[in-house]
Amino acid sequence: MSSAVDTPPEAARPASPSGLLTVARAPGWVRYALLAIGLVVALWLPNGLYPAVAVDILCWALLAVSVDLLLGFTGLLSFGHAAFWGTSAYVTGLVAVHAKLPFPAAVLAGALAAALLALPIGYLAVKRTGIYFAMVTLAFAQMVYYVANDRRSITGGENGLQDVPRSFFEVDLSDDYYFYYTVLPIVLLGLLAAWRIVHSPFGRALVGIRDNPARARALGYPVHRYKLTAFVLSGFLAGLGGGLFAVGHRFVSLDVLHWTTSGKAVIVVVLGGIGTLWGGVLGAALVVRLEDLLSFSGFEAIGLVTGGIFVLVVLLFRRGIWGSVAALALRFRRR
């Protein structure tokens, strides 16, 4: 029998059918058309938006997808992903400043450091689910935050790491427009890796563990090992986004480790659609763009607006934006 600790909460499960499943059942030409539209939008983005905002959208999209990998496909709500996002940002900044490596190598080092940090945290956290898992991850993230604040000789404390270089084989990337197109292939590789994970036998096993861990355990699946693997992979993807965020801003502050960063990532996933994967990308674009518009308009209570939109989406679109649209498309196909 499964205990209360081993049973994932209903709130952590995406509504069925998920947007990802709907897209997978669509005709081939529909899937290729959606892929082509997504690539065109990604290539056009810095022409329609301020390039720095476009880079932020890419970074937050990776963080949202990493959270959805746990929340939507494993049933684990993490409030501690700021630890991996921020750790990678600091490691990337330190490697770029002191080792003078090209920024892709520095970002990879940061992502590996995030995955390494996710290993012990995940080992202790995946033994719990629901609110207990969320609180454990939040506690570890706060510990990382206070360690970074205390080690000011390394992290710079409240002053942060400044002048993070964008070194890339003598290529001038000081212009955010050209930097965006250098970052885009790395982000696409990260999204492709996430897509491959959820479509692999490992990803299907994660969904089975999410829905019924006791049955998965009875079938011989090492439940805790699968959850830990998903946690480490999620930490790596979050670290990939955090490293790119550090290089994009050329500055790393303690905000990247604050608990509000984890909360914002969860909000982005819920807005886009839990368990849809691509909903996180859409949610990141909407939230980052909205915050940019409000900040330029001089409006200070940005959280009030984003929070209000979050409440409306939760009340009116239970599957999120992408999930609701996908469910409507599936209903139309059946008719």
MIVOZA-844042 format. One record per residue: residue in three letters; z negated, y negated, x negated of N, C-alpha, C in turn; residue number from 1. Coordinates in steps of 0.2 Angstrom, whole numbers. Example, Ala and Ser with C-alpha at 12.3 -4.5 7.8 and 13.67 -1.06 7.14 Angstrom:
<pts>
PT residuo  n_up n_north n_east ca_up ca_north ca_east  c_up c_north c_east num
PT     ALA   -39      28    -66   -39       22     -62   -39      16    -66   1
PT     SER   -35      11    -64   -36        5     -68   -39       0    -64   2
</pts>
This chain:
<pts>
PT residuo  n_up n_north n_east ca_up ca_north ca_east  c_up c_north c_east num
PT     MET     0       6     -4     0        0       0     0      -6     -4   1
PT     SER     3     -11     -2     3      -18      -6    -3     -22     -4   2
PT     SER    -5     -25     -9   -11      -29      -8    -9     -36     -6   3
PT     ALA   -13     -41     -4   -12      -47      -2    -9     -51     -8   4
PT     VAL   -11     -49    -14    -9      -53     -20    -2     -51    -21   5
PT     ASP     0     -45    -20     7      -43     -22    12     -44    -17   6
PT     THR    10     -47    -11    15      -48      -5    17     -55     -6   7
PT     PRO    24     -57     -7    26      -64      -7    25     -67     -1   8
PT     PRO    24     -74      0    23      -77       6    30     -78      9   9
PT     GLU    30     -79     16    36      -80      20    40     -86     18  10
PT     ALA    35     -91     16    38      -98      14    43     -98      8  11
PT     ALA    41     -93      4    45      -92      -3    51     -89     -2  12
PT     ARG    53     -86      4    59      -82       5    64     -86      8  13
PT     PRO    70     -86      6    76      -90       9    78     -87     16  14
PT     ALA    80     -91     20    82      -89      27    88     -85     26  15
PT     SER    89     -79     30    94      -75      30    99     -77     35  16
PT     PRO   106     -77     34   109      -76      27   109     -82     23  17
PT     SER   108     -81     16   108      -86      12   115     -89     11  18
PT     GLY   115     -95      8   121      -98       7   125     -95      1  19
PT     LEU   122     -92     -3   125      -88      -9   129     -82     -6  20
PT     LEU   125     -78     -1   128      -72       2   134     -74      6  21
PT     THR   134     -80     10   140      -82      14   146     -84     10  22
PT     VAL   145     -87      4   150      -89      -1   153     -82     -3  23
PT     ALA   149     -77     -5   151      -71      -8   155     -67     -3  24
PT     ARG   154     -68      4   158      -64       9   164     -68     11  25
PT     ALA   165     -74      9   171      -78      10   177     -75      7  26
PT     PRO   183     -77     10   189      -75       7   190     -77      0  27
PT     GLY   194     -74     -4   195      -76     -11   197     -83    -12  28
PT     TRP   202     -85     -8   205      -92      -9   199     -97     -7  29
PT     VAL   195     -95     -3   189     -100      -1   185    -101     -7  30
PT     ARG   183     -95    -10   179      -96     -16   182    -100    -22  31
PT     TYR   188     -98    -23   192     -102     -29   193    -109    -27  32
PT     ALA   194    -111    -20   194     -118     -19   188    -121    -20  33
PT     LEU   182    -118    -18   176     -121     -19   175    -122    -26  34
PT     LEU   176    -117    -30   176     -118     -38   180    -124    -40  35
PT     ALA   186    -124    -38   190     -129     -41   188    -136    -39  36
PT     ILE   185    -137    -32   183     -143     -30   177    -145    -34  37
PT     GLY   172    -140    -36   166     -142     -40   168    -144    -47  38
PT     LEU   173    -141    -50   175     -143     -57   178    -150    -56  39
PT     VAL   182    -151    -51   185     -158     -51   180    -163    -50  40
PT     VAL   175    -162    -46   170     -167     -45   166    -168    -51  41
PT     ALA   165    -162    -55   161     -163     -61   165    -167    -67  42
PT     LEU   171    -166    -67   175     -170     -71   176    -177    -69  43
PT     TRP   176    -179    -63   177     -185     -61   170    -189    -61  44
PT     LEU   164    -186    -61   158     -189     -60   156    -195    -64  45
PT     PRO   157    -195    -70   156     -201     -74   160    -207    -73  46
PT     ASN   166    -206    -69   171     -211     -67   168    -215    -61  47
PT     GLY   165    -211    -57   162     -214     -51   155    -216    -51  48
PT     LEU   151    -214    -56   145     -216     -57   143    -219    -63  49
PT     TYR   138    -222    -64   136     -224     -71   135    -217    -75  50
PT     PRO   138    -217    -81   138     -211     -85   131    -208    -86  51
PT     ALA   126    -212    -88   120     -210     -89   117    -206    -83  52
PT     VAL   118    -209    -77   116     -206     -71   119    -199    -70  53
PT     ALA   126    -199    -72   129     -192     -71   126    -187    -76  54
PT     VAL   124    -189    -82   121     -184     -87   114    -182    -84  55
PT     ASP   110    -187    -81   104     -185     -78   105    -179    -72  56
PT     ILE   110    -180    -68   112     -175     -63   113    -169    -66  57
PT     LEU   117    -168    -71   118     -162     -74   111    -158    -77  58
PT     CYS   107    -162    -80   101     -160     -83    96    -157    -77  59
PT     TRP    95    -161    -72    91     -160     -66    94    -154    -62  60
PT     ALA   101    -153    -62   104     -147     -59   102    -141    -62  61
PT     LEU   101    -141    -69    99     -135     -73    92    -133    -71  62
PT     LEU    88    -138    -71    81     -137     -69    80    -134    -62  63
PT     ALA    84    -137    -57    83     -135     -51    86    -128    -50  64
PT     VAL    91    -126    -53    94     -119     -53    88    -114    -56  65
PT     SER    85    -116    -62    80     -112     -65    74    -111    -60  66
PT     VAL    72    -116    -56    67     -115     -51    69    -111    -46  67
PT     ASP    75    -111    -43    78     -107     -38    78    -100    -40  68
PT     LEU    80     -99    -46    80      -92     -49    73     -88    -48  69
PT     LEU    68     -92    -48    61      -89     -47    60     -89    -39  70
PT     LEU    61     -95    -36    58      -96     -29    63     -92    -24  71
PT     GLY    69     -93    -25    74      -90     -20    75     -83    -21  72
PT     PHE    75     -80    -27    77      -74     -29    72     -69    -31  73
PT     THR    66     -72    -33    60      -68     -35    54     -69    -30  74
PT     GLY    54     -74    -26    49      -76     -22    43     -79    -25  75
PT     LEU    44     -82    -31    38      -85     -35    39     -93    -35  76
PT     LEU    35     -96    -32    35     -103     -32    31    -106    -38  77
PT     SER    35    -109    -42    32     -112     -49    31    -119    -48  78
PT     PHE    25    -122    -50    24     -129     -50    22    -130    -58  79
PT     GLY    25    -126    -62    24     -127     -69    30    -128    -74  80
PT     HIS    36    -129    -71    42     -129     -75    42    -135    -79  81
PT     ALA    38    -140    -78    38     -146     -82    36    -144    -89  82
PT     ALA    32    -139    -90    30     -136     -96    36    -134   -100  83
PT     PHE    41    -131    -97    47     -128    -101    52    -134   -102  84
PT     TRP    53    -138    -97    57     -144     -97    54    -149   -103  85
PT     GLY    48    -150   -103    45     -155    -108    45    -152   -115  86
PT     THR    43    -145   -115    42     -142    -122    49    -142   -125  87
PT     SER    54    -141   -122    61     -141    -125    63    -148   -126  88
PT     ALA    61    -153   -122    63     -160    -124    60    -162   -131  89
PT     TYR    53    -160   -132    50     -162    -138    53    -158   -144  90
PT     VAL    54    -152   -143    56     -148    -149    63    -150   -150  91
PT     THR    67    -151   -145    74     -154    -147    74    -161   -150  92
PT     GLY    70    -165   -148    69     -171    -151    67    -171   -159  93
PT     LEU    62    -167   -160    59     -166    -167    64    -163   -171  94
PT     VAL    68    -158   -169    73     -154    -173    79    -159   -174  95
PT     ALA    81    -163   -169    86     -168    -170    84    -173   -175  96
PT     VAL    78    -176   -175    76     -181    -179    75    -179   -186  97
PT     HIS    71    -173   -187    69     -171    -194    74    -166   -197  98
PT     ALA    77    -162   -193    82     -157    -196    89    -160   -197  99
PT     LYS    91    -165   -193    97     -168    -193   103    -163   -191 100
PT     LEU   101    -159   -186   106     -154    -184   110    -157   -178 101
PT     PRO   116    -154   -177   120     -156    -171   116    -155   -165 102
PT     PHE   117    -159   -160   113     -159    -154   113    -153   -151 103
PT     PRO   119    -149   -150   119     -142    -147   114    -137   -150 104
PT     ALA   113    -138   -157   109     -133    -160   102    -135   -159 105
PT     ALA   100    -142   -159    94     -144    -157    92    -142   -150 106
PT     VAL    96    -143   -145    95     -141    -138    94    -133   -138 107
PT     LEU    98    -129   -141    97     -122    -141    90    -120   -144 108
PT     ALA    88    -124   -149    81     -123    -152    76    -124   -147 109
PT     GLY    77    -130   -143    72     -132    -138    72    -127   -132 110
PT     ALA    77    -124   -130    78     -119    -125    74    -113   -127 111
PT     LEU    75    -111   -133    72     -105    -136    64    -106   -136 112
PT     ALA    62    -112   -138    55     -113    -138    52    -113   -131 113
PT     ALA    56    -115   -126    54     -115    -119    53    -108   -117 114
PT     ALA    58    -103   -119    58      -96    -117    52     -93   -120 115
PT     LEU    51     -95   -126    45      -92    -130    38     -94   -127 116
PT     LEU    38    -100   -124    32     -102    -121    31     -99   -114 117
PT     ALA    37     -97   -111    37      -94    -104    34     -87   -105 118
PT     LEU    35     -84   -111    33      -77    -111    25     -76   -110 119
PT     PRO    21     -79   -114    14      -78    -112    11     -81   -106 120
PT     ILE    14     -86   -104    12      -89     -97    15     -85    -91 121
PT     GLY    21     -82    -92    23      -78     -87    19     -71    -87 122
PT     TYR    17     -68    -93    14      -62     -93     7     -63    -89 123
PT     LEU     4     -68    -89    -2      -69     -85    -1     -71    -78 124
PT     ALA     5     -75    -77     6      -78     -70     9     -73    -65 125
PT     VAL    13     -68    -68    17      -64     -63    13     -59    -60 126
PT     LYS     7     -58    -62     2      -53     -59    -1     -56    -52 127
PT     ARG     1     -62    -51    -1      -66     -44     5     -68    -41 128
PT     THR     5     -69    -34    10      -72     -30     8     -77    -26 129
PT     GLY    12     -81    -22    10      -86     -18     7     -92    -21 130
PT     ILE     2     -94    -17    -2     -100     -20    -5     -99    -26 131
PT     TYR    -7     -92    -28   -11      -91     -34    -6     -91    -40 132
PT     PHE     0     -89    -39     5      -90     -44     6     -97    -45 133
PT     ALA     7    -101    -40     9     -108     -41     3    -112    -44 134
PT     MET    -3    -110    -43    -9     -114     -46    -9    -112    -53 135
PT     VAL    -8    -105    -55    -8     -103     -62    -3    -107    -66 136
PT     THR     3    -107    -64     8     -111     -67     7    -118    -68 137
PT     LEU     4    -121    -63     2     -128     -63    -3    -129    -68 138
PT     ALA    -8    -125    -69   -14     -126     -73   -11    -125    -81 139
PT     PHE    -7    -120    -82    -4     -120     -89     0    -126    -90 140
PT     ALA     4    -129    -86     8     -135     -87     4    -141    -89 141
PT     GLN    -2    -141    -85    -7     -147     -87   -10    -146    -94 142
PT     MET   -11    -140    -96   -13     -138    -102    -8    -141   -108 143
PT     VAL    -2    -139   -107     3     -141    -111     4    -149   -112 144
PT     TYR     3    -152   -106     3     -159    -105    -3    -162   -110 145
PT     TYR    -9    -160   -109   -14     -163    -113   -14    -161   -120 146
PT     VAL   -11    -155   -122   -10     -154    -129    -5    -159   -132 147
PT     ALA     1    -160   -129     6     -165    -131     3    -172   -132 148
PT     ASN    -2    -174   -127    -5     -180    -127   -10    -181   -133 149
PT     ASP   -13    -175   -135   -18     -175    -140   -15    -175   -147 150
PT     ARG    -9    -172   -148    -6     -171    -154    -1    -177   -155 151
PT     ARG    -4    -183   -156     0     -189    -156     4    -190   -163 152
PT     SER     1    -187   -168     5     -187    -174    12    -183   -174 153
PT     ILE    12    -179   -169    18     -175    -169    23    -177   -163 154
PT     THR    19    -178   -157    23     -180    -151    24    -188   -150 155
PT     GLY    20    -192   -154    20     -199    -153    15    -201   -147 156
PT     GLY    12    -196   -143     7     -198    -138    11    -202   -133 157
PT     GLU     7    -208   -131    10     -212    -125    16    -216   -128 158
PT     ASN    17    -216   -134    23     -220    -137    29    -215   -137 159
PT     GLY    28    -209   -137    34     -204    -136    38    -203   -143 160
PT     LEU    43    -199   -142    48     -199    -148    54    -203   -147 161
PT     GLN    55    -208   -152    60     -213    -151    66    -211   -155 162
PT     ASP    72    -214   -153    78     -214    -157    80    -207   -159 163
PT     VAL    80    -202   -154    83     -196    -154    90    -196   -155 164
PT     PRO    93    -193   -161   100     -194    -162   104    -190   -158 165
PT     ARG   111    -191   -158   116     -187    -154   121    -185   -159 166
PT     SER   118    -182   -165   123     -180    -170   127    -174   -168 167
PT     PHE   134    -175   -169   138     -169    -167   144    -170   -172 168
PT     PHE   143    -167   -178   149     -167    -183   152    -173   -184 169
PT     GLU   149    -179   -185   151     -185    -187   155    -188   -181 170
PT     VAL   155    -185   -175   158     -188    -169   153    -194   -166 171
PT     ASP   156    -199   -164   152     -205    -161   151    -203   -154 172
PT     LEU   145    -202   -152   143     -200    -145   138    -206   -142 173
PT     SER   138    -211   -145   134     -217    -143   136    -219   -136 174
PT     ASP   142    -218   -134   144     -220    -127   142    -214   -122 175
PT     ASP   139    -216   -117   137     -210    -112   143    -207   -109 176
PT     TYR   148    -211   -108   154     -208    -105   157    -202   -109 177
PT     TYR   157    -202   -116   160     -197    -120   154    -192   -121 178
PT     PHE   148    -194   -121   143     -189    -121   142    -184   -115 179
PT     TYR   144    -187   -109   144     -183    -103   149    -177   -104 180
PT     TYR   155    -178   -107   160     -173    -107   158    -168   -113 181
PT     THR   154    -170   -117   151     -165    -122   146    -161   -119 182
PT     VAL   142    -164   -115   136     -160    -112   139    -155   -106 183
PT     LEU   144    -157   -103   146     -153     -97   148    -146    -99 184
PT     PRO   151    -144   -104   152     -137    -105   146    -133   -106 185
PT     ILE   141    -136   -109   134     -133    -110   131    -131   -103 186
PT     VAL   131    -136    -99   128     -136     -92   132    -130    -88 187
PT     LEU   139    -130    -89   143     -125     -85   141    -118    -88 188
PT     LEU   140    -118    -94   138     -111     -97   131    -109    -94 189
PT     GLY   126    -114    -93   120     -112     -91   121    -110    -83 190
PT     LEU   125    -114    -79   126     -112     -72   129    -105    -72 191
PT     LEU   134    -104    -76   137      -97     -76   132     -92    -78 192
PT     ALA   128     -93    -82   123      -88     -84   118     -86    -78 193
PT     ALA   116     -92    -74   112      -91     -68   116     -87    -63 194
PT     TRP   122     -89    -62   126      -85     -57   127     -78    -59 195
PT     ARG   128     -76    -65   129      -69     -68   122     -66    -67 196
PT     ILE   117     -69    -68   110      -66     -67   109     -63    -60 197
PT     VAL   110     -68    -55   109      -66     -48   114     -61    -45 198
PT     HIS   120     -61    -48   125      -56     -46   125     -49    -49 199
PT     SER   120     -49    -54   120      -42     -58   115     -37    -54 200
PT     PRO   115     -31    -56   110      -26     -54   103     -29    -54 201
PT     PHE   102     -32    -60    95      -35     -61    93     -40    -56 202
PT     GLY    98     -44    -54    97      -49     -49    96     -46    -42 203
PT     ARG   100     -41    -40    99      -38     -34    92     -34    -34 204
PT     ALA    90     -32    -40    83      -29     -40    78     -34    -39 205
PT     LEU    79     -40    -41    74      -46     -40    73     -47    -33 206
PT     VAL    79     -47    -29    79      -48     -22    75     -43    -18 207
PT     GLY    76     -37    -21    72      -31     -18    65     -32    -19 208
PT     ILE    63     -34    -25    56      -35     -27    53     -41    -22 209
PT     ARG    57     -46    -21    55      -52     -17    53     -49    -10 210
PT     ASP    58     -45     -7    57      -44       0    51     -38      1 211
PT     ASN    51     -34     -4    46      -28      -3    44     -25    -10 212
PT     PRO    39     -28    -13    37      -26     -20    34     -19    -20 213
PT     ALA    31     -17    -14    28      -10     -14    33      -5    -14 214
PT     ARG    39      -6    -10    44       -2     -10    48      -1    -16 215
PT     ALA    49      -7    -19    52       -7     -26    48      -3    -31 216
PT     ARG    42      -4    -31    37        0     -35    38       7    -34 217
PT     ALA    38       9    -28    39       16     -26    45      19    -28 218
PT     LEU    50      15    -29    57       17     -31    57      18    -39 219
PT     GLY    52      16    -42    52       16     -49    54      10    -53 220
PT     TYR    54       4    -50    56       -2     -53    49      -5    -56 221
PT     PRO    49      -7    -63    44      -10     -66    43     -17    -63 222
PT     VAL    40     -18    -58    40      -25     -54    37     -30    -59 223
PT     HIS    32     -30    -62    29      -35     -66    34     -36    -72 224
PT     ARG    37     -31    -75    42      -32     -80    48     -36    -78 225
PT     TYR    51     -35    -72    56      -38     -69    54     -45    -68 226
PT     LYS    49     -47    -65    46      -53     -64    46     -57    -70 227
PT     LEU    43     -54    -75    42      -58     -82    49     -59    -85 228
PT     THR    53     -55    -84    60      -56     -87    63     -62    -83 229
PT     ALA    63     -62    -77    65      -68     -73    62     -74    -75 230
PT     PHE    56     -74    -76    52      -80     -78    54     -83    -84 231
PT     VAL    55     -78    -89    57      -81     -96    64     -83    -96 232
PT     LEU    69     -80    -92    76      -83     -91    76     -90    -87 233
PT     SER    71     -90    -83    71      -97     -79    68    -102    -84 234
PT     GLY    63    -100    -88    61     -105     -93    66    -107    -98 235
PT     PHE    70    -102   -100    76     -104    -104    81    -109   -101 236
PT     LEU    83    -108    -95    87     -113     -92    84    -119    -91 237
PT     ALA    78    -120    -89    74     -126     -88    74    -130    -95 238
PT     GLY    73    -126   -100    73     -129    -107    79    -131   -109 239
PT     LEU    85    -128   -107    91     -131    -108    92    -137   -105 240
PT     GLY    90    -138    -99    91     -145     -96    86    -150    -99 241
PT     GLY    80    -148   -101    76     -153    -104    78    -155   -111 242
PT     GLY    81    -151   -115    84     -153    -121    89    -158   -120 243
PT     LEU    94    -156   -116    99     -161    -114    97    -168   -112 244
PT     PHE    92    -168   -108    89     -174    -105    86    -178   -111 245
PT     ALA    83    -175   -116    80     -178    -121    85    -182   -125 246
PT     VAL    91    -178   -127    96     -181    -131   100    -186   -127 247
PT     GLY   100    -185   -120   104     -190    -116   100    -197   -116 248
PT     HIS    94    -197   -116    90     -203    -115    88    -205   -122 249
PT     ARG    89    -201   -127    87     -203    -134    80    -205   -135 250
PT     PHE    76    -202   -130    68     -204    -130    65    -198   -126 251
PT     VAL    59    -196   -129    55     -191    -125    48    -194   -124 252
PT     SER    46    -194   -118    39     -197    -116    35    -191   -113 253
PT     LEU    29    -193   -111    24     -188    -108    26    -187   -101 254
PT     ASP    31    -191    -98    33     -190     -91    36    -183    -90 255
PT     VAL    40    -181    -96    43     -174     -95    39    -169    -94 256
PT     LEU    32    -169    -96    27     -164     -95    23    -165    -89 257
PT     HIS    24    -170    -85    19     -172     -80    20    -167    -74 258
PT     TRP    15    -166    -70    16     -162     -64    21    -164    -59 259
PT     THR    22    -171    -59    27     -173     -54    34    -171    -56 260
PT     THR    35    -169    -62    42     -167     -64    43    -160    -60 261
PT     SER    38    -156    -60    38     -149     -57    39    -150    -50 262
PT     GLY    35    -155    -47    36     -156     -40    43    -159    -38 263
PT     LYS    45    -163    -42    52     -165     -40    57    -160    -40 264
PT     ALA    57    -155    -45    61     -150     -45    61    -145    -39 265
PT     VAL    55    -144    -37    54     -140     -31    57    -144    -25 266
PT     ILE    56    -150    -24    59     -154     -19    67    -154    -19 267
PT     VAL    70    -154    -25    77     -154     -26    79    -147    -23 268
PT     VAL    76    -142    -25    78     -135     -23    78    -134    -15 269
PT     VAL    72    -137    -12    71     -136      -5    77    -140     -1 270
PT     LEU    78    -146     -4    83     -150      -1    90    -147     -1 271
PT     GLY    92    -144     -7    98     -141      -7    99    -134     -3 272
PT     GLY    93    -131     -4    93     -124       0    90    -119     -5 273
PT     ILE    85    -116     -3    81     -111      -7    86    -104     -6 274
PT     GLY    87    -101    -12    91      -95     -13    98     -96    -12 275
PT     THR   101    -102    -13   108     -103     -13   111    -104    -20 276
PT     LEU   107    -106    -24   108     -107     -31   112    -114    -32 277
PT     TRP   118    -114    -29   122     -120     -29   118    -126    -25 278
PT     GLY   114    -124    -21   110     -130     -17   106    -134    -22 279
PT     GLY   104    -131    -27   100     -135     -32   104    -140    -36 280
PT     VAL   111    -139    -37   115     -144     -40   116    -149    -35 281
PT     LEU   118    -148    -29   119     -153     -23   112    -157    -22 282
PT     GLY   107    -154    -22   100     -157     -21    99    -162    -27 283
PT     ALA   100    -160    -33    99     -164     -39   104    -170    -39 284
PT     ALA   110    -169    -37   115     -175     -36   112    -180    -31 285
PT     LEU   110    -178    -26   108     -182     -20   101    -186    -22 286
PT     VAL    96    -182    -25    90     -186     -27    91    -191    -33 287
PT     VAL    94    -189    -38    95     -193     -44    99    -199    -42 288
PT     ARG   104    -198    -38   109     -204     -35   104    -209    -31 289
PT     LEU   101    -206    -26    97     -210     -22    91    -214    -26 290
PT     GLU    88    -211    -31    83     -214     -35    86    -220    -39 291
PT     ASP    93    -219    -41    96     -224     -45    98    -230    -40 292
PT     LEU   100    -228    -34   102     -234     -30    96    -238    -28 293
PT     LEU    90    -235    -26    84     -238     -24    81    -242    -30 294
PT     SER    81    -239    -36    79     -243     -42    83    -249    -43 295
PT     PHE    89    -249    -43    93     -255     -44    93    -260    -38 296
PT     SER    91    -258    -32    90     -263     -27    83    -266    -27 297
PT     GLY    79    -264    -32    72     -267     -32    67    -264    -28 298
PT     PHE    69    -259    -25    64     -255     -20    59    -251    -25 299
PT     GLU    52    -252    -24    48     -249     -28    45    -243    -25 300
PT     ALA    44    -242    -19    41     -236     -16    47    -231    -15 301
PT     ILE    50    -228    -21    55     -223     -21    53    -217    -18 302
PT     GLY    46    -215    -20    44     -209     -18    43    -208    -10 303
PT     LEU    42    -214     -7    41     -214       0    48    -212      4 304
PT     VAL    53    -215      1    60     -213       4    62    -206      3 305
PT     THR    61    -204     -4    63     -197      -5    58    -192     -1 306
PT     GLY    52    -194     -1    47     -189       3    49    -189     10 307
PT     GLY    51    -195     13    53     -195      20    59    -191     21 308
PT     ILE    64    -191     17    70     -187      18    69    -180     17 309
PT     PHE    64    -178     12    62     -171      11    59    -168     18 310
PT     VAL    55    -172     21    51     -170      27    57    -169     33 311
PT     LEU    62    -174     33    67     -173      38    71    -167     37 312
PT     VAL    73    -165     31    77     -159      29    73    -153     31 313
PT     VAL    66    -153     29    62     -147      31    62    -146     38 314
PT     LEU    61    -151     42    61     -151      50    67    -149     53 315
PT     LEU    73    -152     51    79     -151      54    84    -146     51 316
PT     PHE    83    -145     45    88     -140      41    83    -135     37 317
PT     ARG    81    -130     41    76     -126      38    79    -122     31 318
PT     ARG    86    -121     31    89     -118      25    91    -123     20 319
PT     GLY    90    -129     21    92     -134      16    99    -136     18 320
PT     ILE   102    -141     14   108     -144      15   114    -138     14 321
PT     TRP   114    -136      8   119     -131       7   118    -124     11 322
PT     GLY   112    -122     12   111     -116      16   113    -117     23 323
PT     SER   112    -123     26   113     -124      33   121    -125     34 324
PT     VAL   124    -128     29   132     -128      30   135    -121     29 325
PT     ALA   132    -117     25   135     -111      24   133    -106     30 326
PT     ALA   127    -107     33   126     -103      39   130    -105     45 327
PT     LEU   132    -111     45   137     -114      50   144    -111     49 328
PT     ALA   146    -111     43   152     -108      41   153    -100     43 329
PT     LEU   147     -97     41   147      -90      43   147     -89     51 330
PT     ARG   144     -93     54   144      -92      62   151     -94     64 331
PT     PHE   154     -99     61   161     -100      63   166     -94     62 332
PT     ARG   165     -91     56   169      -85      54   168     -80     59 333
PT     ARG   162     -78     61   161      -73      66   164     -74     73 334
PT     ARG   164     -81     75   167      -82      81   175     -82     81 335
</pts>
